[in-house]
Amino acid sequence: MLVFPNCKINLGLHIVRKRKDSYHDLETVFYPLQIRDALEILEWKGPEQKQEATYSIGGIHFSVSGSEIPVDANENLCVKACQLLKRDFPQILDIRLHLHKSIPIGAGLGGGSADAAFTLCLLNEKFNLGISLHDLQSYASQIGSDCPFFILNQPAYARGRGEILEKIELDLSGYSFLLLYPRISISTAMAFSKLRLSGTVNSVKDIVQAPIESWKDSLRNDFEPMVFNEFPELLGIRESLYQSGAIYASMTGSGSAIYGIFKKNALPDLFKDKEYLQMKIV
């Protein structure tokens, strides 16, 4: 069975407060975009299969292609998702799990969380586990704060650590997107450690219901001041997107990908001289 986990962008990101458990309460709108990895799960039939696993533990035989993943296989979120379900569902047989990685890592696009969430859904379908949507989200929340979103995989207003989700009506299919990834990987833990809380603002949920032309002046990502100070190149990318006609441009998550939203089929041809990964949705 083969699926294609997609990424997300954050439309606004407001850090509300630091919690006693060292996490932060936040609010944001998650919006899915069709920039995708590929994930395949097969029943394991031994090393005679065409491509042997590069990592095996507890009946999980895992391999990766595409972009390099800079973590040990036993820390991969797909593997953790498999282990989580195999603990509660012994009917899950030994599996062959292959991930082809295309979504940039450390970019704020949620690719690892998407891979884990799609792993949960794929195992649920393949082995007829009968896990409800609510329970899938509960499993996902044990893996990462934004994992539950990818079980829903629809525009959603997120609160808490990002796991409290409310579906919202938001359709941006009438616009084109340009995402630029300058191959800078930003640690989420580092970004939170240097974050300065900026006080009360209007709810992100309310702001995105207003016309998109008003977002530039009201929809903000609280990580941008700190990250742009550390990496001025990212601020330059955002400003270049605006100068090229973006209706709205922002960093997603804690960075480092920057996206611009443009009128349909009006994407500029930017940064030809830069080794940036450019991703377009027209």
N, C-alpha and C positions, 0 to 999 in steps of 0.2 A: 504494500500500500504506500502511495506516494502523495505527499501534500506539500504546499508551498507557503511556509510561514511568512507573513508580511510584517512590515515595520509600522511604527507610529510616529507622529510628531506631537509635540505639546503646543497647544494654542494657549499661550499664557502659562505662567507658573509662579504662584505666589506661596511663599513659605510663611505659614501662619504663626507657628511657635515651635520651640524645642520641647520635647516631651521628657518626662522623668525616665523613660526607658532608653534615652539617648537618640531615639528617632525624632523626626520632625513631622508635624502636621502640615499638610499642604493642600492647595486646591489648584486644579488645572483642568483643561479639557484635552483628552486624548482623541486624536483623529487618525484612523488607519490609512496608510498609503500602500499602494501595490508595488513596493520594492521588496523583493522576496528572496528567501533562502529556499532550499529544497531538502526535504526530510523523507526518508524511506525506512519502513520497518518491515522486515520479513522474518519468518520463523527460521531459526538457526539450524542449518543442516550440516554443520561441521566445516573444517578448513578446506573441504573440497569445493566450497563455493568460489566463484570467480575472483572475488576480492576478499582477502582475509581481513579480519578485524585487526585494528592496531591496538586495541585495548579490550580486555575481557575481565569481567568480574561479576559474580553472582548471576550468571546466565545472560548477561548483557554484553554483546560483542559490538563494539563501537568503532567507527572510523569517520574521518573527516576529509573533505576535499575543498578546493576553492581557497579562500583567504585563510591564512594561518590563524589559529586560535591560541592566544598566549596564556593558556592555563592547562594544568594537568587534566587528563581525561576524566579522572574521578571527581574533578571539580566542575565539569561541564554540566550545565543546567538540564540538558536532555537526559544525561545519565542519572542525575538526581531525581528527575521526574519518573523515570523507569523504576528506580529503587523505591520511591515512595509508593507507587501502585503495587509493585511486586510484594511489598511487605504486607499489604492488606488483601491481595487477590492472588493466592497461590496458583490459580488456574492459568496465569500468564506464563506461557512457555518461554524457553530460551529464545532470544530474539537477536536478529542482526539489524543494527541501527546505523544508518549512514546519513551524515549531514553534509550538504554542500553549502558552504558559507559564502554569501554575497553581500549581505547587509553589513556595513562597516561596524567594527567593534570600537567601543569607547566613543561613540558619536552621539549618544542621546536618542537613538532611534529604537531602542528596546529589542534589538534582534535576538539576544540571548533569551530574554523573557518570552518572546514569541515562539522560539524553538521549543522551549520547555512546555508552554501551554499547548502547542500543537502536538507534542509528544503525548501528553495526557489524553487529549481528544482522540488521537490515533489509536492508542492502546485500548481506550474505552470501546471504540468501534470494532477494532480487529478481533478482540477477545470477548465481545458481547458482555461487557461488565455491567451495563445498565446504570452507570453513574449519572446522576442528575446534573443539570447545569449548575445548580447551587453548590453541589458537592465538588464538582470539578473546580469551581472557583475557590472553594475552601482548600483543596489540595494545592491549587496554584499559589495561593497566598502564603503557603509554607515555603515556597521556592523563592519568590521575590515580590516586592511591593506592586510592580506593574504587571505581573503575570496574570492576575485575574482579568485584566482588561482584554487580553488576547483570547480568553475563553468567550467573552461577549463579542469582541471584535467589531463593535459599532461605535460611532461617536458617543463619548460619555464624559460627564462631569465627574471628576475624581476628587475625593477628600481623604482624610486620615493620612495614611502613608502612601496613598494612591490606590488602596484596595477597596475603598467604599465607592461604589460606582452607581451612577444614575444615567440611564440612557437619555440623550437629548436629540432633538430634531436639528440636524445641521448637515447640509448637503453642499459640498464645495466642488462637485463634479463639473460645474460650469466654469471652473478656473483651471489654469495650468500651474504646475509646481516645478521649481528648479531647486534641487538640493545640492549643496557644495560641501564636500568633506575634504579638508586640507591635510588629511592624514596625521592629525594631532589627536592622540588618545587622552581623554581627560578622566581621571579617577573620580567617580561619584563621591567616594568617601572624602577625598581631598577637597572637592568642591563644597561639600557640606561643612567641613571643618573650618573653612575660611569665609563662610557665608555671614553676612550681616543682615539681620532682620530689618526690614524697611518700614514696618508699620502697616496700618490698615489701608486697604484699597477697596475699590468696588469689586464685587464678586466677578470672577472670571466667567462664571456661567451667564451672568447678565450681560457682560461686555460682548461675548460672542454672539448674542442674539441681536445686537445692533448691526447696522450695515458694515460690511468689511472695510469700507473706506474710512471708518472712524477708528479702526483698531490701532493704527500707527500711534495715535495720541493717548491710547488708554489701555492697551493690552500689552503687558510686560512680562518678562521672565526675570525673576529676582536673581538668578545666577549670572546674568549678563554683566553687571558692573565688575564683579570680581574676576570672572573669566576673561573679559575683554582687557582688564588691567594686566593680567598675566600673559595674555596672548593677543596683542593689539591687531594682529593679522585678521582675527575673526571679526573684530569691529569693522575693519576695512572691507571685508567681504559683505557684511550686512549693508554698509553704506553704498557699496557698488551696486547691490541689488536694487536699492531704492533709486539710485541715480539712473538705473536701466529700466525703470518703469514698474517696479514691484508695487502692488497695492499694499502689501504687508510683508515684512521680513523679520525673522527672529532666529535666535538659536533655539534648538530643541533640547529639552531636558537640561542636564548639566553640561551639554556640549559634547563634541565640538562641531557637529553638522549645523549649517546655517541654511534655512530655506527661504525662498521667496514665493509669494503667491501673485500670479500675473493674470491678466485677462486671457481668455481662452486663445490658444495658439499664438501667443505674443511673447514667447520666451526669448530672451536675448542670447547672444552668443558671446559669453564672457570668458575671461581668464584662459585664453588660448595658450598663453605663455607660462601658465602655472601647472604644476603637476597635481591638480586637484581632481578628486573623483567627482564627476558630475552625473547626477541622476535626474532624469526628466520624466514628468508625468504630464502629458499634453491632453 
